Every structure is written in C-alpha cells, then in structure tokens.
C-alpha cells in the first residue's frame, strides 16, 4: 500500500481539465529541472532552466518552470495539459507560497511541496526514510511511516546550517581574521583564504560584507585542500562531520538515511559507525520525487 502523505504538507490546484503529461519539477535557487512522463509513467524527456526558488519571485519561478518543461523536448507538450509535481525552495514562507499559487499560468493540475520533501520522496521511492543534505547549506529531513515529515537544522547560513559549505567557509574566514590579529596560527588554510579575499583588515571586511551564502561556500574547498597539511583544516572537517552526525541522530535514530550534497558526500567517511550502518544509496533525486508525488496524487484522485 503506497504511503499517504499528511495533507498539510501539500498545496493543490486542479483546473478539472484532462491531464496528458505528468511532470516532476525540482526548483531551487540556482536551477530548475523537469522530468516529463506519459500517463503510463514512461520517461519522455528532461529539461533544465534557471532558478525557481520562490524567494526570487513567482513570475520568475513559473517562467523557468515553463522553460524547463519545454526543454524536455517532448513533441506537442503544452503546460496547460500537464499535471505538475512541484518541489520548490521557499514554500515555507506563506506570502511567497500564496504569490506563486496566484500566478498559476493555467496548468491542468499541480501539487506543491518543499524541495526537501521532494528530495526525500525521490531518495526512498516514496517510502519512509531520512535524508541529510549538506551542500551550500545543510538540513536533515525524514518522512515518517504515518506520512508526516520531520525536519532538523536548516536554520539558514546566517546563523545555522552547521556542517555545510557556507559554514565551513565562515569558519575558515574566522580563522583568517584571528590569524590576522595574532590570535591563531597563520597556516596553509589561512594563507589560502587570504590569497582569495585579501590579507588586510579592509579586504576581509569587504569580502564578508558582500559574500553571502555562496561567497562563503566558495571558501569551503580550501578546507578540504589543506586537510593533510594544516591541523586547523582537519579540525574544521572533523567538527563539520560531528555536526552533521548530530543532525542525523536528532532527526530519527533508525530510519534508513540517504545523503545528498557535495559536502555530505565528502564528509561521509568521517561519520559515526551508527550513522554509517543506516546509510543507503538514494533511489532518485528531487525531480524523481516530485514526479512520484503527482503520479500518486493522480492515481488516488
């Protein structure tokens, strides 16, 4: 029997028109990916376009969704004939969600969830399980057997997202600042940061003023590069692994756990034995999960 999701996790819109194609959409702050299938579930094409995170505007989100669907290259495909499963970043902000729904260009039907939930559905084929994501940011999510969802972390790069690329970059910058003040040793990691940002107080302050999440995440590779020749870099990676391990434990102690994101993959060998014993390979990605979602909704309708 298929898992039935808690309705509070879903946002629906149904025009009542016939559905010809089923489309899974994974939309974030960098790109939008579309996976198009026919009524029988056969994959017909894949397309990609620009960002569709709701925080960047509903009009842009719908435009890039339409472009990604069109670029799947399915002959005769029109958005008005599609049922969309949407996994989009930013749905947790009510104003952004309402604006997106109101801007619906006239698709046949859609079901909208967070991008994290779509990734969960894809990773475990719609079955209960856990997913820990660490890339630019970090968060851990679980889909429980009763169809409800649990989330740990994901508080944003400004104050949280421990163990992520942005967090590692922030710690590297803090070390570079401390070394400038003679409060820490200026080892290879610090010198790499200085080479990237400048080695003066003014240069580092200017970098921090404009860096944002992506700018800090851009410093994270230096931490990995200097793991073997700088104890400070090795210590940061160990701390990042412990932070992600704690996310997984707080999320759920026994559910199978899939990993996503470049930082999680690189830190995986450092995780505890208990976490390693729960690890499974993801069955699919967020676009796959979004497609599974709309297929289930249509089958239950």
Residue pairs with C-beta under 8 A, 6 or more apart in sequence:
2 126
2 296
2 299
3 126
3 127
3 128
3 143
3 145
3 147
4 147
4 300
5 113
5 143
5 147
5 293
6 146
6 147
6 148
6 149
9 113
9 114
9 117
9 148
9 149
10 111
10 112
10 113
10 297
11 91
11 97
11 101
11 111
11 112
11 113
12 109
12 110
12 111
12 112
12 297
13 101
13 104
13 107
13 109
13 110
13 112
14 108
14 109
15 106
15 107
15 108
15 109
17 80
17 81
17 108
17 109
18 81
18 108
19 39
19 81
19 82
19 83
19 108
19 109
19 298
20 39
20 77
20 81
20 82
20 108
21 36
21 37
21 38
21 39
21 44
21 74
21 77
21 81
21 82
21 83
22 36
22 37
22 38
22 39
22 41
22 82
22 83
22 85
22 291
22 294
22 295
22 298
23 34
23 35
23 36
23 37
23 69
23 72
23 82
23 83
23 84
23 85
23 291
23 294
24 34
24 35
24 37
24 84
24 85
24 87
24 118
24 287
24 288
24 289
24 290
24 291
24 292
24 293
24 294
25 32
25 33
25 34
25 35
25 52
25 65
25 68
25 69
25 84
25 85
25 86
25 87
25 88
25 287
25 290
26 32
26 33
26 87
26 115
26 118
26 119
26 285
26 286
26 287
26 289
26 290
27 33
27 51
27 52
27 53
27 61
27 64
27 65
27 86
27 87
27 88
27 89
27 115
28 51
28 52
28 53
28 88
28 89
28 115
29 51
29 53
29 55
29 56
29 89
30 51
31 48
31 49
31 50
31 51
32 48
32 49
32 50
32 51
32 52
32 61
32 64
32 65
32 67
32 68
33 46
33 47
33 48
33 68
33 285
33 286
33 287
34 46
34 47
34 48
34 49
34 65
34 68
34 69
34 71
34 72
34 287
35 43
35 46
35 72
35 287
35 288
35 290
35 291
36 43
36 44
36 45
36 46
36 47
36 69
36 72
36 74
36 77
36 82
37 43
37 44
37 291
37 295
38 44
41 295
44 72
44 74
45 72
45 73
45 74
46 72
46 287
47 67
47 68
47 69
47 70
47 71
47 72
47 73
48 68
48 71
49 64
49 65
49 67
49 68
49 71
50 60
50 64
50 67
51 60
51 61
51 64
52 60
52 61
52 62
52 64
52 65
52 68
52 88
52 89
53 61
53 88
53 89
53 90
54 61
54 88
54 89
54 90
54 91
54 93
54 96
54 97
54 99
54 100
55 89
55 90
55 93
55 96
56 90
58 96
58 99
58 100
58 102
58 103
59 103
61 88
61 100
61 103
62 100
62 103
62 104
62 105
65 84
65 86
66 79
66 105
69 77
69 79
69 82
70 77
79 105
79 106
79 107
80 106
80 107
80 108
81 108
82 107
82 108
82 109
83 107
83 108
83 109
83 110
83 111
83 294
83 297
83 298
84 107
84 109
84 110
84 111
84 290
84 294
85 110
85 111
85 113
85 118
85 289
85 290
85 291
85 292
85 293
85 294
85 295
85 297
86 110
86 111
86 112
86 113
86 118
86 290
87 113
87 114
87 115
87 116
87 117
87 118
87 119
87 121
87 286
87 287
87 289
87 290
87 293
88 100
88 112
88 113
88 114
88 115
89 114
89 115
90 96
90 97
91 97
91 100
91 112
91 113
91 114
91 115
92 114
97 112
100 112
101 112
104 110
109 294
109 297
109 298
110 294
111 293
111 294
111 297
113 121
113 290
113 293
115 286
116 131
116 133
116 139
116 141
116 151
116 154
117 141
117 143
117 149
117 289
118 286
118 287
118 289
118 290
118 293
119 131
119 133
119 141
119 260
119 285
119 286
119 289
120 129
120 130
120 131
120 141
120 142
120 143
120 149
120 289
121 143
121 288
121 289
121 290
121 292
121 293
122 282
122 283
122 284
122 285
122 286
122 287
122 288
122 289
122 290
122 292
123 129
123 131
123 258
123 260
123 282
123 283
123 284
123 285
123 289
124 131
124 143
124 256
124 258
124 280
124 282
124 283
125 283
125 284
125 292
126 289
126 292
126 293
126 296
127 143
128 142
128 143
128 144
128 145
128 255
129 142
129 143
129 255
129 256
129 257
129 258
129 280
130 140
130 141
130 142
130 143
130 248
130 251
130 252
130 255
130 256
130 257
130 258
130 278
131 140
131 141
131 142
131 257
131 258
131 259
131 260
131 282
132 138
132 139
132 140
132 244
132 247
132 248
132 251
132 257
132 258
132 259
132 260
132 264
133 139
133 140
133 141
133 259
133 260
133 261
133 264
134 163
134 164
134 165
134 244
134 259
134 260
134 261
134 263
134 264
134 267
135 164
135 165
135 217
135 260
135 261
135 262
135 263
135 264
136 157
136 164
136 165
136 166
136 213
136 214
136 217
136 261
137 154
137 156
137 157
137 161
137 164
137 165
137 166
137 213
138 153
138 154
138 161
138 162
138 163
138 164
138 167
138 243
138 244
138 247
138 261
138 263
138 264
139 151
139 152
139 153
139 154
139 161
139 247
140 151
140 152
140 153
140 154
140 244
140 247
140 248
140 250
140 251
141 149
141 150
141 151
141 152
141 154
141 251
142 149
142 150
142 151
142 251
142 252
142 255
143 149
144 150
144 252
144 255
150 251
150 252
151 251
152 247
152 250
152 251
153 160
153 161
153 162
153 247
154 160
154 161
155 161
157 164
157 166
157 167
157 170
157 213
157 216
161 167
162 240
162 243
162 244
162 247
163 240
163 241
163 243
163 244
163 247
163 263
163 267
164 217
164 240
164 261
164 263
165 216
165 217
165 220
165 262
165 263
166 213
166 214
166 216
166 217
166 220
167 216
167 240
167 243
168 217
168 219
168 220
168 223
168 236
168 237
168 240
168 263
169 211
169 215
169 216
169 217
169 218
169 219
169 220
169 223
170 216
171 223
171 236
171 239
172 189
172 190
172 193
172 219
172 220
172 222
172 223
172 233
172 236
173 193
173 197
173 204
173 207
173 208
173 216
173 219
175 184
175 189
175 190
175 193
175 232
175 236
176 190
176 193
176 194
176 197
176 204
177 204
178 184
179 185
179 186
179 187
179 190
180 186
180 199
180 201
180 204
184 190
184 232
185 232
186 194
187 226
187 229
187 230
187 231
187 232
187 233
188 226
188 229
188 230
188 233
189 222
189 223
189 226
189 230
189 232
189 233
189 236
190 232
192 222
192 225
192 226
193 219
193 222
196 218
196 219
196 222
197 203
197 204
197 207
197 219
198 204
198 206
198 207
207 215
220 263
222 233
223 233
223 236
223 237
224 233
224 237
224 266
225 233
226 233
227 233
227 234
227 237
228 234
237 267
237 270
238 270
240 263
240 267
241 267
241 270
241 271
244 264
244 267
244 271
245 271
245 272
245 275
248 257
248 271
248 275
248 278
249 274
249 275
254 278
255 278
256 278
256 279
256 280
257 275
257 278
257 279
257 280
258 279
258 280
258 281
258 282
259 265
259 268
259 279
259 282
260 282
260 285
268 279
271 279
284 292
